Amino acid sequence: MSLTNQSIYQYVMDQAPSITQKWFAIKDGEEGSIYSKNSTPSVEQLLKKQHAYTIQTVISAFLEDEHIFAENLEQWANEVAKSRVELGTPVHEVLEALSITRQTIWNTIEQFILEQNNIPTEFVLQWSSKYHLTFDRLTNRFTNMYHTYTKQKLHSQQELIQQLSVPVIPITESIGAIPLIGDIDSLRAKLILETVPVKCKEEGIQHLFIDLSGISSIDTMVLHELMKLTKILSFIGIESTLSGLSPDTAQMITTLGIGLGKVPTYSTLNQALSFQQVPMDKASKPKPQS
């Protein structure tokens, strides 16, 4: 066999199934990891496919056309990084698995060298340098893509959390409600002020019921921010109604002299909705608290 880069490529590709088999025998991730010995058949099939692609990508650097390797590298990094992020695989586990792959492929190249007679040292050094520099490029591109997909995933999760933390719920074509639950810190208060008016406009809401019964604690900051919200809504033509105020909160409003303006308040959301939606005789209507 002629001692060319092409000969290295052909030899490794012929041995690819054996390399993957050795890799599977060596890998030993922790229980629950996709690299564990007890991975599911579907995960095992995915790993076999991707490992074969890893071998092809790395060794394609020994072909004469650099564009082939560049295209393989980009496709490989996208596919593997995306799947690892989707599977929730920590990056250090992937890098450990790639390290084993690096060694198993290089062992095959060493075997090729041993099978030849009197290979000049310069050839061996050239192949070694090319191989390890190529694998470094592979690892670097993977970590970059892994970071990109992780940021995208976190951004999507943050958007979902924001939607759930500020849930404007349409009740009719023009009426909506926002049941606030849990603690409200300065960050969440800012989020409420920024998103609620926009959502109300998008949904065509003309009257918003703000229910506070699910808030674990209400301090002066929360009250001031809620008043800002009702003012902002009024500026864009949306009426507000507050419900779920506890006696302690009502006392706090009085003590601090916080003005609610024309915003009516009710003890429960059900009472507030009943007053707004169900026609009643004036005498039978629940009376607003303010």
C-alpha positions in Angstrom: 0.0 0.0 0.0 1.4 3.4 -0.9 2.2 5.6 2.1 -0.2 8.5 1.4 -2.9 10.4 3.4 -5.4 8.6 1.2 -4.1 5.3 2.3 -4.6 6.3 6.0 -8.2 7.4 5.1 -9.0 4.1 3.4 -7.5 1.9 6.1 -9.4 3.7 8.9 -12.7 3.7 7.1 -12.3 -0.1 6.5 -11.8 -0.5 10.2 -14.6 1.9 11.2 -17.1 -0.8 12.5 -14.3 -2.3 14.6 -13.3 1.1 16.0 -16.9 1.8 17.0 -17.2 -1.7 18.6 -14.0 -1.0 20.7 -15.4 2.4 21.7 -18.6 0.8 23.0 -16.6 -1.7 25.0 -14.5 1.0 26.6 -17.1 3.7 27.3 -18.5 3.5 30.9 -20.5 6.5 31.8 -22.4 6.9 35.0 -25.8 5.4 35.5 -28.3 7.6 33.7 -25.8 8.9 31.2 -26.3 8.2 27.5 -22.7 6.7 27.7 -23.6 4.2 30.4 -23.4 0.5 29.7 -27.2 0.3 30.3 -28.3 2.9 27.7 -31.6 2.2 25.9 -31.6 0.5 22.5 -32.7 3.8 20.8 -29.8 5.7 22.4 -27.4 2.9 21.5 -28.5 3.1 17.9 -28.1 6.9 17.9 -24.6 6.6 19.4 -23.5 4.0 16.8 -24.7 6.2 14.0 -23.0 9.3 15.3 -19.8 7.5 16.2 -19.5 6.2 12.7 -20.1 9.8 11.5 -17.4 11.0 13.9 -14.8 8.6 12.5 -15.7 9.7 8.9 -15.5 13.3 9.8 -12.1 13.1 11.5 -10.5 10.9 9.0 -11.8 12.9 6.0 -9.2 15.5 6.9 -6.7 13.1 5.3 -8.3 13.6 1.9 -6.9 16.1 -0.5 -10.0 18.3 -0.5 -10.2 20.5 2.6 -13.8 21.5 1.8 -14.9 17.9 2.3 -13.6 17.9 5.9 -15.0 21.4 6.5 -18.5 20.4 5.4 -18.3 17.2 7.4 -17.1 19.1 10.5 -19.9 21.6 10.4 -22.7 19.0 9.8 -21.2 16.7 12.5 -20.9 19.5 15.1 -24.5 20.7 14.5 -25.9 17.2 14.7 -24.0 16.0 17.7 -24.2 19.2 19.7 -27.9 19.6 19.1 -28.7 16.0 20.1 -26.5 16.2 23.3 -28.2 19.5 24.4 -31.7 18.0 23.7 -30.8 14.9 25.7 -29.4 17.0 28.5 -25.9 15.5 28.3 -23.3 17.5 30.3 -20.5 18.7 28.1 -17.8 17.1 30.2 -19.4 13.7 29.5 -19.3 14.3 25.8 -15.7 15.5 25.9 -14.7 12.3 27.8 -16.4 10.2 25.2 -14.6 12.1 22.4 -11.3 11.5 24.2 -11.9 7.8 24.0 -12.8 8.1 20.3 -9.6 10.1 19.7 -7.6 7.2 21.2 -9.4 4.4 19.5 -9.0 5.9 16.1 -5.3 6.7 16.7 -4.7 3.1 17.8 -6.0 2.1 14.4 -3.6 4.5 12.7 -0.8 3.1 14.8 -1.8 -0.4 13.7 -1.6 0.7 10.1 1.9 2.0 10.7 3.0 -1.3 12.3 1.7 -3.2 9.4 3.9 -1.3 7.0 7.7 -1.8 6.8 10.2 0.9 7.7 7.9 3.9 7.5 10.1 7.1 7.7 9.8 8.9 10.9 8.8 12.1 9.1 5.7 10.3 7.8 4.6 9.2 11.2 5.2 12.7 12.7 3.2 14.2 9.9 0.3 11.9 10.3 0.3 12.3 14.1 0.4 16.1 13.9 -2.4 16.2 11.3 -4.6 13.8 13.2 -4.4 15.5 16.6 -4.7 19.0 15.2 -7.8 17.8 13.3 -9.3 16.3 16.5 -8.7 19.6 18.3 -10.6 21.4 15.6 -13.4 18.8 16.0 -13.6 19.3 19.8 -13.4 23.1 19.6 -16.2 23.3 17.0 -18.4 20.9 19.1 -18.0 23.0 22.2 -18.9 26.2 20.3 -22.0 24.6 18.9 -22.9 23.1 22.2 -22.7 26.5 23.8 -24.9 28.0 21.0 -27.6 25.4 21.4 -27.5 25.6 25.2 -28.1 29.4 25.0 -31.0 28.8 22.6 -32.5 26.2 25.0 -32.1 28.5 28.0 -33.7 31.4 26.1 -36.7 29.2 25.2 -37.0 28.1 28.8 -36.8 31.6 30.0 -39.5 32.7 27.6 -41.8 29.9 28.8 -41.1 30.8 32.4 -41.9 34.4 31.7 -45.2 33.4 30.0 -46.1 31.2 33.0 -45.1 33.8 35.5 -47.2 36.6 33.9 -50.2 34.6 32.6 -52.7 37.0 31.0 -55.8 34.8 30.5 -58.5 36.0 28.0 -62.0 35.4 29.5 -64.1 37.1 26.8 -63.2 39.0 23.7 -62.6 42.1 25.8 -62.0 40.9 29.3 -58.9 39.2 30.7 -57.5 38.1 34.1 -54.0 37.7 35.5 -53.7 35.5 38.5 -50.4 36.4 40.2 -48.9 33.5 42.1 -45.8 33.2 44.4 -43.3 35.8 45.3 -42.9 39.0 43.3 -39.3 40.4 43.4 -38.1 43.5 41.5 -37.2 41.5 38.4 -40.6 39.9 38.2 -42.3 43.2 38.9 -40.4 44.8 36.0 -41.4 41.9 33.8 -45.1 42.4 34.7 -44.9 46.1 33.9 -43.2 45.4 30.5 -45.3 42.5 29.3 -48.8 42.8 30.7 -49.8 46.0 28.8 -48.4 44.5 25.6 -50.3 41.2 26.0 -53.5 43.0 26.8 -53.2 45.0 23.6 -52.4 41.9 21.6 -55.4 40.1 23.0 -57.7 43.1 22.6 -58.5 43.2 26.3 -60.3 46.3 27.5 -60.7 45.3 31.2 -58.1 43.4 33.2 -58.8 41.6 36.5 -55.6 41.4 38.6 -55.9 38.7 41.2 -53.5 38.9 44.2 -54.8 36.0 46.2 -52.0 33.7 45.1 -49.2 36.1 46.1 -47.4 34.7 49.2 -46.4 38.1 50.5 -47.1 41.7 49.5 -44.8 44.5 50.5 -44.7 48.2 49.6 -42.6 47.6 46.5 -45.2 45.2 45.1 -48.0 47.5 45.9 -46.3 50.5 44.2 -45.6 48.4 41.1 -49.2 47.2 40.9 -50.3 50.8 41.0 -47.9 51.6 38.2 -49.4 48.8 36.2 -53.0 50.1 36.7 -51.9 53.6 35.6 -50.1 52.3 32.5 -53.1 50.3 31.6 -55.4 53.3 32.0 -53.1 55.3 29.8 -53.8 52.9 26.9 -57.5 52.7 27.6 -57.6 49.5 29.6 -59.6 49.4 32.9 -58.3 47.4 35.9 -59.9 45.7 38.8 -58.0 44.2 41.8 -59.1 41.2 43.7 -57.7 39.0 46.5 -56.5 41.7 48.8 -56.1 40.4 52.3 -57.1 42.5 55.3 -53.4 43.1 56.2 -52.7 44.3 52.7 -55.8 46.6 52.8 -54.5 48.0 56.1 -51.0 48.5 54.6 -52.6 50.5 51.7 -54.4 52.7 54.1 -51.4 53.2 56.4 -49.0 54.0 53.6 -51.6 56.3 51.9 -51.2 54.5 48.6 -53.9 55.8 46.2 -55.8 53.3 44.2 -57.6 56.0 42.2 -60.7 54.6 40.5 -59.5 51.0 40.6 -62.2 48.9 42.3 -61.1 46.1 44.6 -62.9 42.9 45.7 -62.1 40.2 48.2 -62.2 37.4 45.6 -61.7 37.0 41.8 -65.1 35.3 41.6 -66.8 38.2 43.2 -65.1 40.7 40.9 -65.9 38.7 37.8 -69.5 38.3 38.9 -69.9 42.0 39.4 -68.4 42.8 36.0 -70.1 40.1 33.8 -73.5 39.1 35.3 -76.3 41.7 35.1 -77.8 42.2 38.5 -80.1 44.6 40.3 -78.2 47.4 41.8 -79.2 46.3 45.3 -77.8 42.8 44.8 -74.5 43.7 43.3 -71.4 43.1 45.5 -70.2 46.4 46.7 -66.6 47.3 45.8 -64.2 47.6 48.7 -63.0 51.0 47.4 
